[in-house]
Amino acid sequence: MKTELSEIDAPNFTDDYIADIKNILSSAQRQSYRAVNSVMIHAYWLVGWRIVEQEQHGEKRANYGEKIIANLSKALNGQMNGGMSIAQLKNCRQFYLAFPDIQIGYTLCSQLSWSHLRLIMRLDTEKERNYYIEEAKQGAWSVRELERNIHTDMFHRVVQNQISDKENSLPVKQNVESHLKDPYILEFLGIKVDKPLSEKKLESAIITHLEKFLLELGKGFSFIERQMHIKTETQDFYIDLVFYNYLLKCFVLIDLKRGTLKHQDIGQMDMYVRMFDSLKKGDDDNPTIGIIFCADKDESIVKYSVMNESEQIFASKYRTILPSEEELRAELDRNRRYLESKMNMEH
């Protein structure tokens, strides 16, 4: 007797079995995309090399360079499906000019997408390009995250703190500063500037957008607790935000201030840090770091307070809207001059 197919019981697949099959297919799709991405980026590099080295004879902009691009685009469009637009060929040329070393070109093919590289290759200096390449790789940034971090000038907000001394070694405070930014750009919180900003509202917005806040904080930060309760023999205290940085191997306390930094804020953070070291820090942890997030700060307050000598207390501005390029550059220049003058005084 012939058994009908409909009479056969359907197999009872387990969730693990289905998950394994999905993982196999997803992995194959990712590998396929990476392979295609790698091949195409390498091809773009080679096209850029041919344009610059063979047609422009190594010149960044030959007198007839734009004509070469236009004629090449016209020829390709007439002889191959899809062709190459003038903009695409200019990108190929720019890619080669930004990364003329073929070994670097090969390496980038397998690590970043073409959309990432189109943003990075337009940056002014090799140091800046290398910074965003490494951060994008290590942080697995999406193209949107990379674009946002370039737009907010993350490179200069970080490197302004990386001023080494004459022996090219970093004291404890400078090592910590190299992991911090000033200012922090928090436009993703969605806070309207025309409404009063309370510290409680700022804290709640940060918790709501915690993943983006961690990305803005930088490398190595993990969230521990909000309004952490610390109890002494006589009083109760609550710390706004507590994080741990596994690179610095220490707890990081953040106190949120809606206005300008005051000396009372510094004294309060100094107390928090001392209490935390005494009551919460583990034996294997480095000394606790305290950061005061303020809307503005007077450098004279910093200079003539315990913050100036402390290796554990810092103050950074925050911005809840994206500043213009000119505003951000001016602020970074002010911070840079202050840090350089401070280093000169110490030496």
Helices and strands as residue ranges (DSSP letters): G 5-7, H 15-49, I 50-55, H 65-79, H 86-98, H 102-111, H 114-120, H 126-139, H 143-151, H 154-159, H 172-177, E 184-185, G 187-189, H 199-208, H 210-217, E 221-231, E 236-245, E 250-256, H 263-279, E 289-294, H 299-303, G 306-308, E 313-319, H 325-346
